[in-house]
Amino acid sequence: MIIFKFDLYRDGGTIELETDQGVFCFDGRMGSTTSGRLYNGYPKPDNSNIIEDYTELEFEIIESLKKFKSEFYQTTIDYLITIKQK
């Protein structure tokens, strides 16, 4: 997987990753009951685009993030890698 873009929403911290396999988001919305879960695109209000079998995909994303560098978001990237490897 190749990550093209890393972005952070101002909704509480949802992380968006644009990759060669699509756009994925880690939920960080304030008050969300699915915080930290992986979505196909930005989380919909009814959570209908949550990725149920996310373990393998999440692992692949984290491994790709280890190679991705961002001058602006590197601290957030490093933190995400750390919390997802626990």
Biopython code that builds the backbone (N, CA, C, O; Angstrom):
import numpy as np
from Bio.PDB.StructureBuilder import StructureBuilder

atoms = [
    (1, "MET", "N", (0.849, -1.177, 0.000)),
    (1, "MET", "CA", (0.000, 0.000, 0.000)),
    (1, "MET", "C", (0.896, 1.242, 0.000)),
    (1, "MET", "O", (1.912, 1.306, 0.692)),
    (2, "ILE", "N", (0.488, 2.204, -0.785)),
    (2, "ILE", "CA", (1.212, 3.473, -0.849)),
    (2, "ILE", "C", (0.290, 4.571, -0.330)),
    (2, "ILE", "O", (-0.848, 4.706, -0.781)),
    (3, "ILE", "N", (0.790, 5.344, 0.613)),
    (3, "ILE", "CA", (0.021, 6.468, 1.152)),
    (3, "ILE", "C", (0.441, 7.727, 0.413)),
    (3, "ILE", "O", (1.621, 8.070, 0.351)),
    (4, "PHE", "N", (-0.549, 8.408, -0.146)),
    (4, "PHE", "CA", (-0.302, 9.642, -0.879)),
    (4, "PHE", "C", (-0.481, 10.880, -0.007)),
    (4, "PHE", "O", (0.228, 11.874, -0.163)),
    (5, "LYS", "N", (-1.443, 10.803, 0.917)),
    (5, "LYS", "CA", (-1.794, 11.990, 1.694)),
    (5, "LYS", "C", (-2.285, 11.590, 3.077)),
    (5, "LYS", "O", (-3.011, 10.608, 3.230)),
    (6, "PHE", "N", (-1.884, 12.355, 4.073)),
    (6, "PHE", "CA", (-2.321, 12.191, 5.454)),
    (6, "PHE", "C", (-2.963, 13.500, 5.860)),
    (6, "PHE", "O", (-2.368, 14.563, 5.678)),
    (7, "ASP", "N", (-4.169, 13.443, 6.408)),
    (7, "ASP", "CA", (-4.860, 14.674, 6.800)),
    (7, "ASP", "C", (-5.620, 14.439, 8.093)),
    (7, "ASP", "O", (-5.936, 13.303, 8.448)),
    (8, "LEU", "N", (-5.906, 15.521, 8.784)),
    (8, "LEU", "CA", (-6.582, 15.465, 10.071)),
    (8, "LEU", "C", (-7.775, 16.408, 10.036)),
    (8, "LEU", "O", (-7.646, 17.579, 9.678)),
    (9, "TYR", "N", (-8.937, 15.884, 10.411)),
    (9, "TYR", "CA", (-10.156, 16.706, 10.451)),
    (9, "TYR", "C", (-10.251, 17.441, 11.780)),
    (9, "TYR", "O", (-9.684, 17.008, 12.783)),
    (10, "ARG", "N", (-10.964, 18.540, 11.776)),
    (10, "ARG", "CA", (-11.150, 19.338, 12.977)),
    (10, "ARG", "C", (-12.442, 18.948, 13.710)),
    (10, "ARG", "O", (-13.079, 19.790, 14.342)),
    (11, "ASP", "N", (-12.816, 17.686, 13.620)),
    (11, "ASP", "CA", (-14.029, 17.167, 14.258)),
    (11, "ASP", "C", (-13.721, 16.497, 15.589)),
    (11, "ASP", "O", (-14.594, 15.881, 16.201)),
    (12, "GLY", "N", (-12.514, 16.617, 16.018)),
    (12, "GLY", "CA", (-12.057, 15.949, 17.225)),
    (12, "GLY", "C", (-10.800, 15.136, 16.953)),
    (12, "GLY", "O", (-10.111, 14.713, 17.881)),
    (13, "GLY", "N", (-10.506, 14.921, 15.670)),
    (13, "GLY", "CA", (-9.272, 14.236, 15.328)),
    (13, "GLY", "C", (-9.378, 13.071, 14.374)),
    (13, "GLY", "O", (-8.509, 12.199, 14.386)),
    (14, "THR", "N", (-10.410, 13.020, 13.545)),
    (14, "THR", "CA", (-10.489, 11.950, 12.552)),
    (14, "THR", "C", (-9.306, 12.078, 11.590)),
    (14, "THR", "O", (-9.010, 13.163, 11.091)),
    (15, "ILE", "N", (-8.642, 10.958, 11.343)),
    (15, "ILE", "CA", (-7.474, 10.916, 10.468)),
    (15, "ILE", "C", (-7.887, 10.328, 9.129)),
    (15, "ILE", "O", (-8.511, 9.269, 9.069)),
    (16, "GLU", "N", (-7.531, 11.027, 8.051)),
    (16, "GLU", "CA", (-7.842, 10.550, 6.704)),
    (16, "GLU", "C", (-6.549, 10.200, 5.986)),
    (16, "GLU", "O", (-5.576, 10.952, 6.016)),
    (17, "LEU", "N", (-6.564, 9.040, 5.338)),
    (17, "LEU", "CA", (-5.417, 8.573, 4.566)),
    (17, "LEU", "C", (-5.852, 8.303, 3.139)),
    (17, "LEU", "O", (-6.735, 7.483, 2.889)),
    (18, "GLU", "N", (-5.234, 8.992, 2.222)),
    (18, "GLU", "CA", (-5.479, 8.739, 0.806)),
    (18, "GLU", "C", (-4.393, 7.791, 0.331)),
    (18, "GLU", "O", (-3.206, 8.112, 0.399)),
    (19, "THR", "N", (-4.805, 6.606, -0.159)),
    (19, "THR", "CA", (-3.853, 5.576, -0.558)),
    (19, "THR", "C", (-4.126, 5.118, -1.990)),
    (19, "THR", "O", (-5.090, 5.546, -2.626)),
    (20, "ASP", "N", (-3.252, 4.238, -2.478)),
    (20, "ASP", "CA", (-3.461, 3.662, -3.797)),
    (20, "ASP", "C", (-4.595, 2.636, -3.785)),
    (20, "ASP", "O", (-4.980, 2.128, -4.838)),
    (21, "GLN", "N", (-5.134, 2.326, -2.597)),
    (21, "GLN", "CA", (-6.236, 1.369, -2.470)),
    (21, "GLN", "C", (-7.535, 2.033, -2.021)),
    (21, "GLN", "O", (-8.515, 1.348, -1.726)),
    (22, "GLY", "N", (-7.543, 3.351, -1.968)),
    (22, "GLY", "CA", (-8.744, 4.076, -1.572)),
    (22, "GLY", "C", (-8.476, 5.054, -0.448)),
    (22, "GLY", "O", (-7.332, 5.255, -0.039)),
    (23, "VAL", "N", (-9.546, 5.660, 0.048)),
    (23, "VAL", "CA", (-9.455, 6.623, 1.144)),
    (23, "VAL", "C", (-10.012, 5.965, 2.398)),
    (23, "VAL", "O", (-11.128, 5.445, 2.396)),
    (24, "PHE", "N", (-9.227, 5.992, 3.464)),
    (24, "PHE", "CA", (-9.603, 5.384, 4.735)),
    (24, "PHE", "C", (-9.496, 6.419, 5.840)),
    (24, "PHE", "O", (-8.676, 7.335, 5.775)),
    (25, "CYS", "N", (-10.339, 6.259, 6.859)),
    (25, "CYS", "CA", (-10.321, 7.172, 7.999)),
    (25, "CYS", "C", (-10.326, 6.393, 9.305)),
    (25, "CYS", "O", (-11.026, 5.391, 9.449)),
    (26, "PHE", "N", (-9.526, 6.877, 10.256)),
    (26, "PHE", "CA", (-9.598, 6.418, 11.634)),
    (26, "PHE", "C", (-10.491, 7.416, 12.347)),
    (26, "PHE", "O", (-10.207, 8.614, 12.367)),
    (27, "ASP", "N", (-11.574, 6.915, 12.935)),
    (27, "ASP", "CA", (-12.568, 7.765, 13.571)),
    (27, "ASP", "C", (-11.996, 8.487, 14.787)),
    (27, "ASP", "O", (-11.423, 7.870, 15.685)),
    (28, "GLY", "N", (-12.162, 9.789, 14.793)),
    (28, "GLY", "CA", (-11.734, 10.597, 15.929)),
    (28, "GLY", "C", (-12.777, 11.633, 16.286)),
    (28, "GLY", "O", (-12.488, 12.606, 16.983)),
    (29, "ARG", "N", (-13.998, 11.421, 15.803)),
    (29, "ARG", "CA", (-15.073, 12.398, 16.043)),
    (29, "ARG", "C", (-15.386, 12.506, 17.530)),
    (29, "ARG", "O", (-15.415, 11.506, 18.246)),
    (30, "MET", "N", (-15.617, 13.718, 17.974)),
    (30, "MET", "CA", (-16.003, 13.945, 19.363)),
    (30, "MET", "C", (-17.331, 13.245, 19.635)),
    (30, "MET", "O", (-18.272, 13.366, 18.851)),
    (31, "GLY", "N", (-17.405, 12.524, 20.728)),
    (31, "GLY", "CA", (-18.631, 11.833, 21.120)),
    (31, "GLY", "C", (-18.909, 10.552, 20.362)),
    (31, "GLY", "O", (-19.967, 9.950, 20.548)),
    (32, "SER", "N", (-18.003, 10.123, 19.525)),
    (32, "SER", "CA", (-18.207, 8.917, 18.726)),
    (32, "SER", "C", (-18.124, 7.661, 19.594)),
    (32, "SER", "O", (-17.342, 7.595, 20.542)),
    (33, "THR", "N", (-18.932, 6.685, 19.257)),
    (33, "THR", "CA", (-18.882, 5.393, 19.955)),
    (33, "THR", "C", (-17.952, 4.409, 19.234)),
    (33, "THR", "O", (-17.747, 3.285, 19.691)),
    (34, "THR", "N", (-17.397, 4.849, 18.105)),
    (34, "THR", "CA", (-16.495, 3.984, 17.333)),
    (34, "THR", "C", (-15.116, 4.622, 17.207)),
    (34, "THR", "O", (-14.434, 4.436, 16.200)),
    (35, "SER", "N", (-14.713, 5.359, 18.206)),
    (35, "SER", "CA", (-13.432, 6.050, 18.192)),
    (35, "SER", "C", (-12.279, 5.086, 17.913)),
    (35, "SER", "O", (-12.172, 4.027, 18.531)),
    (36, "GLY", "N", (-11.419, 5.477, 16.969)),
    (36, "GLY", "CA", (-10.264, 4.676, 16.614)),
    (36, "GLY", "C", (-10.515, 3.621, 15.556)),
    (36, "GLY", "O", (-9.566, 3.031, 15.040)),
    (37, "ARG", "N", (-11.768, 3.371, 15.222)),
    (37, "ARG", "CA", (-12.103, 2.355, 14.221)),
    (37, "ARG", "C", (-11.842, 2.861, 12.812)),
    (37, "ARG", "O", (-11.807, 4.067, 12.566)),
    (38, "LEU", "N", (-11.663, 1.937, 11.906)),
    (38, "LEU", "CA", (-11.321, 2.224, 10.523)),
    (38, "LEU", "C", (-12.571, 2.266, 9.648)),
    (38, "LEU", "O", (-13.439, 1.397, 9.733)),
    (39, "TYR", "N", (-12.641, 3.289, 8.810)),
    (39, "TYR", "CA", (-13.779, 3.500, 7.913)),
    (39, "TYR", "C", (-13.306, 3.588, 6.468)),
    (39, "TYR", "O", (-12.171, 3.974, 6.187)),
    (40, "ASN", "N", (-14.193, 3.225, 5.572)),
    (40, "ASN", "CA", (-13.978, 3.421, 4.139)),
    (40, "ASN", "C", (-14.463, 4.829, 3.833)),
    (40, "ASN", "O", (-15.661, 5.050, 3.654)),
    (41, "GLY", "N", (-13.543, 5.780, 3.774)),
    (41, "GLY", "CA", (-13.902, 7.187, 3.634)),
    (41, "GLY", "C", (-14.237, 7.787, 4.984)),
    (41, "GLY", "O", (-14.040, 7.158, 6.023)),
    (42, "TYR", "N", (-14.748, 9.014, 4.961)),
    (42, "TYR", "CA", (-15.105, 9.685, 6.206)),
    (42, "TYR", "C", (-16.318, 8.986, 6.834)),
    (42, "TYR", "O", (-17.251, 8.619, 6.120)),
    (43, "PRO", "N", (-16.317, 8.799, 8.161)),
    (43, "PRO", "CA", (-17.438, 8.102, 8.818)),
    (43, "PRO", "C", (-18.792, 8.760, 8.523)),
    (43, "PRO", "O", (-18.970, 9.963, 8.711)),
    (44, "LYS", "N", (-19.724, 7.951, 8.062)),
    (44, "LYS", "CA", (-21.086, 8.444, 7.814)),
    (44, "LYS", "C", (-21.839, 8.525, 9.143)),
    (44, "LYS", "O", (-21.491, 7.822, 10.092)),
    (45, "PRO", "N", (-22.860, 9.370, 9.220)),
    (45, "PRO", "CA", (-23.615, 9.514, 10.476)),
    (45, "PRO", "C", (-24.184, 8.192, 11.013)),
    (45, "PRO", "O", (-24.293, 8.013, 12.226)),
    (46, "ASP", "N", (-24.544, 7.270, 10.114)),
    (46, "ASP", "CA", (-25.086, 5.986, 10.562)),
    (46, "ASP", "C", (-24.018, 4.884, 10.662)),
    (46, "ASP", "O", (-24.340, 3.717, 10.881)),
    (47, "ASN", "N", (-22.748, 5.270, 10.499)),
    (47, "ASN", "CA", (-21.608, 4.338, 10.564)),
    (47, "ASN", "C", (-21.685, 3.209, 9.542)),
    (47, "ASN", "O", (-21.064, 2.164, 9.737)),
    (48, "SER", "N", (-22.422, 3.395, 8.473)),
    (48, "SER", "CA", (-22.618, 2.327, 7.490)),
    (48, "SER", "C", (-21.360, 1.995, 6.688)),
    (48, "SER", "O", (-21.315, 0.964, 6.016)),
    (49, "ASN", "N", (-20.352, 2.841, 6.747)),
    (49, "ASN", "CA", (-19.130, 2.561, 5.990)),
    (49, "ASN", "C", (-17.963, 2.130, 6.886)),
    (49, "ASN", "O", (-16.801, 2.216, 6.490)),
    (50, "ILE", "N", (-18.293, 1.660, 8.107)),
    (50, "ILE", "CA", (-17.258, 1.123, 8.988)),
    (50, "ILE", "C", (-16.733, -0.178, 8.370)),
    (50, "ILE", "O", (-17.499, -0.939, 7.778)),
    (51, "ILE", "N", (-15.460, -0.425, 8.505)),
    (51, "ILE", "CA", (-14.860, -1.643, 7.968)),
    (51, "ILE", "C", (-14.880, -2.691, 9.071)),
    (51, "ILE", "O", (-14.201, -2.549, 10.088)),
    (52, "GLU", "N", (-15.660, -3.740, 8.864)),
    (52, "GLU", "CA", (-15.851, -4.774, 9.885)),
    (52, "GLU", "C", (-14.602, -5.630, 10.080)),
    (52, "GLU", "O", (-14.135, -5.786, 11.208)),
    (53, "ASP", "N", (-14.062, -6.178, 9.015)),
    (53, "ASP", "CA", (-12.858, -7.014, 9.091)),
    (53, "ASP", "C", (-11.642, -6.131, 8.813)),
    (53, "ASP", "O", (-11.061, -6.171, 7.729)),
    (54, "TYR", "N", (-11.276, -5.341, 9.807)),
    (54, "TYR", "CA", (-10.286, -4.287, 9.624)),
    (54, "TYR", "C", (-8.868, -4.663, 10.034)),
    (54, "TYR", "O", (-7.936, -3.926, 9.710)),
    (55, "THR", "N", (-8.666, -5.771, 10.729)),
    (55, "THR", "CA", (-7.374, -6.085, 11.335)),
    (55, "THR", "C", (-6.233, -6.114, 10.321)),
    (55, "THR", "O", (-5.208, -5.464, 10.526)),
    (56, "GLU", "N", (-6.402, -6.850, 9.246)),
    (56, "GLU", "CA", (-5.338, -6.974, 8.238)),
    (56, "GLU", "C", (-5.093, -5.644, 7.525)),
    (56, "GLU", "O", (-3.946, -5.257, 7.297)),
    (57, "LEU", "N", (-6.171, -4.952, 7.175)),
    (57, "LEU", "CA", (-6.053, -3.665, 6.497)),
    (57, "LEU", "C", (-5.391, -2.640, 7.414)),
    (57, "LEU", "O", (-4.537, -1.871, 6.973)),
    (58, "GLU", "N", (-5.779, -2.626, 8.677)),
    (58, "GLU", "CA", (-5.181, -1.690, 9.629)),
    (58, "GLU", "C", (-3.690, -1.955, 9.763)),
    (58, "GLU", "O", (-2.896, -1.014, 9.804)),
    (59, "PHE", "N", (-3.298, -3.226, 9.831)),
    (59, "PHE", "CA", (-1.884, -3.584, 9.908)),
    (59, "PHE", "C", (-1.131, -3.067, 8.681)),
    (59, "PHE", "O", (-0.041, -2.508, 8.804)),
    (60, "GLU", "N", (-1.714, -3.254, 7.514)),
    (60, "GLU", "CA", (-1.090, -2.803, 6.269)),
    (60, "GLU", "C", (-0.943, -1.278, 6.246)),
    (60, "GLU", "O", (0.079, -0.756, 5.802)),
    (61, "ILE", "N", (-1.952, -0.579, 6.718)),
    (61, "ILE", "CA", (-1.899, 0.890, 6.777)),
    (61, "ILE", "C", (-0.797, 1.347, 7.726)),
    (61, "ILE", "O", (-0.018, 2.237, 7.385)),
    (62, "ILE", "N", (-0.725, 0.754, 8.900)),
    (62, "ILE", "CA", (0.292, 1.142, 9.879)),
    (62, "ILE", "C", (1.694, 0.864, 9.350)),
    (62, "ILE", "O", (2.599, 1.676, 9.545)),
    (63, "GLU", "N", (1.883, -0.265, 8.689)),
    (63, "GLU", "CA", (3.192, -0.569, 8.102)),
    (63, "GLU", "C", (3.565, 0.464, 7.035)),
    (63, "GLU", "O", (4.726, 0.860, 6.931)),
    (64, "SER", "N", (2.592, 0.893, 6.251)),
    (64, "SER", "CA", (2.841, 1.911, 5.232)),
    (64, "SER", "C", (3.119, 3.271, 5.861)),
    (64, "SER", "O", (3.933, 4.042, 5.352)),
    (65, "LEU", "N", (2.441, 3.563, 6.971)),
    (65, "LEU", "CA", (2.667, 4.834, 7.663)),
    (65, "LEU", "C", (4.086, 4.937, 8.212)),
    (65, "LEU", "O", (4.624, 6.037, 8.335)),
    (66, "LYS", "N", (4.688, 3.808, 8.539)),
    (66, "LYS", "CA", (6.060, 3.817, 9.042)),
    (66, "LYS", "C", (7.024, 4.368, 8.000)),
    (66, "LYS", "O", (8.076, 4.904, 8.350)),
    (67, "LYS", "N", (6.677, 4.241, 6.733)),
    (67, "LYS", "CA", (7.518, 4.725, 5.637)),
    (67, "LYS", "C", (7.131, 6.127, 5.172)),
    (67, "LYS", "O", (7.893, 6.788, 4.465)),
    (68, "PHE", "N", (5.948, 6.572, 5.571)),
    (68, "PHE", "CA", (5.424, 7.865, 5.137)),
    (68, "PHE", "C", (5.928, 8.962, 6.071)),
    (68, "PHE", "O", (5.887, 8.804, 7.291)),
    (69, "LYS", "N", (6.396, 10.058, 5.514)),
    (69, "LYS", "CA", (6.895, 11.176, 6.307)),
    (69, "LYS", "C", (6.138, 12.448, 5.946)),
    (69, "LYS", "O", (5.847, 12.714, 4.780)),
    (70, "SER", "N", (5.826, 13.226, 6.980)),
    (70, "SER", "CA", (5.119, 14.482, 6.802)),
    (70, "SER", "C", (5.726, 15.515, 7.733)),
    (70, "SER", "O", (5.787, 15.310, 8.945)),
    (71, "GLU", "N", (6.169, 16.610, 7.174)),
    (71, "GLU", "CA", (6.764, 17.668, 7.978)),
    (71, "GLU", "C", (5.765, 18.231, 8.986)),
    (71, "GLU", "O", (6.137, 18.566, 10.111)),
    (72, "PHE", "N", (4.516, 18.335, 8.589)),
    (72, "PHE", "CA", (3.491, 18.949, 9.427)),
    (72, "PHE", "C", (2.846, 17.966, 10.408)),
    (72, "PHE", "O", (2.568, 18.333, 11.549)),
    (73, "TYR", "N", (2.603, 16.707, 9.975)),
    (73, "TYR", "CA", (1.845, 15.748, 10.777)),
    (73, "TYR", "C", (2.681, 14.622, 11.393)),
    (73, "TYR", "O", (2.106, 13.662, 11.905)),
    (74, "GLN", "N", (3.993, 14.703, 11.363)),
    (74, "GLN", "CA", (4.811, 13.567, 11.790)),
    (74, "GLN", "C", (4.563, 13.153, 13.243)),
    (74, "GLN", "O", (4.564, 11.958, 13.540)),
    (75, "THR", "N", (4.355, 14.092, 14.143)),
    (75, "THR", "CA", (4.080, 13.746, 15.543)),
    (75, "THR", "C", (2.793, 12.942, 15.657)),
    (75, "THR", "O", (2.738, 11.966, 16.406)),
    (76, "THR", "N", (1.754, 13.340, 14.922)),
    (76, "THR", "CA", (0.480, 12.624, 14.927)),
    (76, "THR", "C", (0.640, 11.240, 14.310)),
    (76, "THR", "O", (0.077, 10.268, 14.813)),
    (77, "ILE", "N", (1.394, 11.147, 13.239)),
    (77, "ILE", "CA", (1.652, 9.856, 12.588)),
    (77, "ILE", "C", (2.364, 8.914, 13.549)),
    (77, "ILE", "O", (1.969, 7.757, 13.695)),
    (78, "ASP", "N", (3.405, 9.402, 14.202)),
    (78, "ASP", "CA", (4.155, 8.577, 15.152)),
    (78, "ASP", "C", (3.264, 8.114, 16.306)),
    (78, "ASP", "O", (3.373, 6.972, 16.753)),
    (79, "TYR", "N", (2.392, 8.988, 16.785)),
    (79, "TYR", "CA", (1.476, 8.628, 17.864)),
    (79, "TYR", "C", (0.497, 7.550, 17.400)),
    (79, "TYR", "O", (0.247, 6.586, 18.124)),
    (80, "LEU", "N", (-0.058, 7.708, 16.196)),
    (80, "LEU", "CA", (-1.004, 6.720, 15.658)),
    (80, "LEU", "C", (-0.325, 5.358, 15.537)),
    (80, "LEU", "O", (-0.907, 4.340, 15.914)),
    (81, "ILE", "N", (0.880, 5.332, 15.022)),
    (81, "ILE", "CA", (1.631, 4.074, 14.891)),
    (81, "ILE", "C", (1.799, 3.422, 16.270)),
    (81, "ILE", "O", (1.604, 2.217, 16.427)),
    (82, "THR", "N", (2.157, 4.226, 17.247)),
    (82, "THR", "CA", (2.380, 3.705, 18.606)),
    (82, "THR", "C", (1.120, 3.112, 19.210)),
    (82, "THR", "O", (1.161, 2.009, 19.756)),
    (83, "ILE", "N", (-0.006, 3.826, 19.122)),
    (83, "ILE", "CA", (-1.227, 3.317, 19.765)),
    (83, "ILE", "C", (-1.827, 2.132, 19.028)),
    (83, "ILE", "O", (-2.484, 1.294, 19.646)),
    (84, "LYS", "N", (-1.617, 2.044, 17.727)),
    (84, "LYS", "CA", (-2.173, 0.932, 16.955)),
    (84, "LYS", "C", (-1.319, -0.329, 17.049)),
    (84, "LYS", "O", (-1.785, -1.404, 16.674)),
    (85, "GLN", "N", (-0.099, -0.230, 17.532)),
    (85, "GLN", "CA", (0.759, -1.400, 17.672)),
    (85, "GLN", "C", (0.613, -2.060, 19.030)),
    (85, "GLN", "O", (1.265, -3.073, 19.283)),
    (86, "LYS", "N", (-0.202, -1.534, 19.897)),
    (86, "LYS", "CA", (-0.402, -2.122, 21.232)),
    (86, "LYS", "C", (-1.343, -3.282, 21.169)),
    (86, "LYS", "O", (-1.629, -3.901, 22.194)),
]
sb = StructureBuilder()
sb.init_structure("model")
sb.init_model(0)
sb.init_chain("A")
sb.init_seg("    ")
for serial, (resi, resn, name, xyz) in enumerate(atoms, 1):
    if name == "N":
        sb.init_residue(resn, " ", resi, " ")
    sb.init_atom(name, np.array(xyz, "f"), 0.0, 1.0, " ", f" {name:<3s}", serial, name[0])
structure = sb.get_structure()
